[in-house]
Every structure is written in structure tokens, then in C-alpha cells.
Amino acid sequence: MADDFSEFLSTRGPLPGQPLFGLTVLVVEDSRFACEAMRLLCQRSGARLRRADCLRSARKHLATYRPTVVIVDLGLPDGAGEDLIAELAAGPARAPAVIGTSGDPDRAEAAFAAGAAAFLPKPIESLAAFQRTVLAALPETLLSTTAVAAATPAAAGADDDIAPDRVALRDDLALAVRLLDDAGPSDKAALGYVSQFLRGVALSAHDEALAKAATGQARLPQLRALVEDRLTGPATSGLV
């Protein structure tokens, strides 16, 4: 089964503010909160969203479907997103546009080196910036032969930013607690991944204290206490 470009022209053209009408976007992202933001951005842009939460799931998806755009988080539970980007760049064309994303803007260079056409720094909240980045990553041949970009992209303004459902943030924090509990003090690989995961989640949630702790490689008990506090402490009311 494939997502075919001919569907773009099937029933109607894109509505105003939906320049990505008809596109299928595969988001390879381990954070449910970040993926919820992508869902809203795609929905408001007219695109369809599919999600894979790891490299294995993404490869399985790509063996069956042909998304128009693949957005790859560089820090995944089973490897580096750059590896998937490089596979897509070197192998048979599975997607016209491949975009890297990370909470660490310094990773942009690695994404481009692997073959990404664009990079989205987290948090990804601006509808206008999202649409501009995706449109810029698409090849001109696609833009010239489909309905993509026939509608005017959203303009930056008061209603430009999206607000993901914070129930997804709770899910991410609960997952982080489980990962921290499973990781031993000497398991540097596991701790490195969960620290990276938490930093991305914290950036998306604008939680500067948690992002700083995750970036600073805080000791496991301290980091777990911060996450647990956000699940059970006074701030809980802001997550639901």
C-alpha cells in the first residue's frame, strides 16, 4: 500500500492556510508530546500524519508506505536518527523530502551531513515556520506538478503557535521514570538516552529547570526526583 501523489488532485484543492494538503508526513519521534505538536501542525496544514517511535518501526513503515515527507528525530531509543537519514539519502527514493529535528541545535550539522534537506529545532510550535520548512525541503518538481503550495502558507501571528495536549506530556514523563528505574547507575548508554529524551521533552514543555538538569547529566536520583515532582507535585495541575 502506498500514499500516492495523485491523491492530491482527487476531490478538492487545498484550503487557505493548508499548503501541505494531501501530503503524508512520517514523523519518527519517541516523544508523544512532540508528536502531538506535529499532529496539530500537520492537521492545520492539510497533511496526514503517520508516526514511528523508533528506527525499527520507521524502517518497517517505509517498507510498506511511501510518505512524502519524513521528519526524523536524531535521538531515538534504538539508534541515531542520522543513520535513517543517511539510508534514505543513499538508498532507493522512499520520500521526496527528509528533515531532521532535535532539541540540540548543534545537531543540525549532523542532520545535513547525513543528507537531510532541512532541520527543525525543538520545540516545534510555529505553524508558519513548520510550513515554510517543509515547503522549502520539497523538490521543485513536486511543487510544480501538484497542488502543494497552491494555498497561501500561514502567516506568523498571535494564533500561529500550537498548544499540544499536555496529557501526552504526562505520558512522556511517566515513561522517563520507568526508564530511569530500569537504568543502572553504571549503564551510561541508557542514562545518556533518557537524559537526551528528557531534555527534548523539557524543551517542548518550556521546562527550563528540567532541561538544564537533563543537559547537565544530573545524578540519577536527582533527575528522577525532578521528573516525579512534575507528575505528583503542585505542578501536576498544569499537565492536565
C-alpha angles and dihedrals in degrees: 000000000000139000100236126204090225088075087072090075099038111102111350142351126254118290122235109289092019104099092153094059112153097011120128114218121198110202115198100198134140096200115085090200093054090045091051088056089051090049092056092045092050093044093053090045095052096249129128119235132217122178136209118181098200143017093264092054092045093052091049090050093048091052088063109026135045109216119191094222130026117197110193126196108217095218112062132161095247102037149317120318089220088072092060091045090053091049091053092046095049102035135062110311108269097162133020092220131034120188129186125214136187143152087237109075089198088070090069090087091056091049092052092044089055091053107269116155093211144000131227115200117212135279092056105195110128113096093199093050092047093051093046092050095049094045091049090052095053117094116253091238090063093046092050097049103042141050091260112126092012087117123064113260117241116274121231110257147119093306095041098099120077125218114216120214105268092214084080088056090057089052091053093049092048089051090050091054091053092048092049091049091051095047117088120221090252097045097103094172093055093043091047091054096047091046089053091046092050092048091055092047092048092050091051089050093044090238101152096178094054092043091052092049092049092047092048093055093241116198115274097251092049094048092046091050091054092051093045090050090058091052099045107017132085091285090066091090089064093057099061 
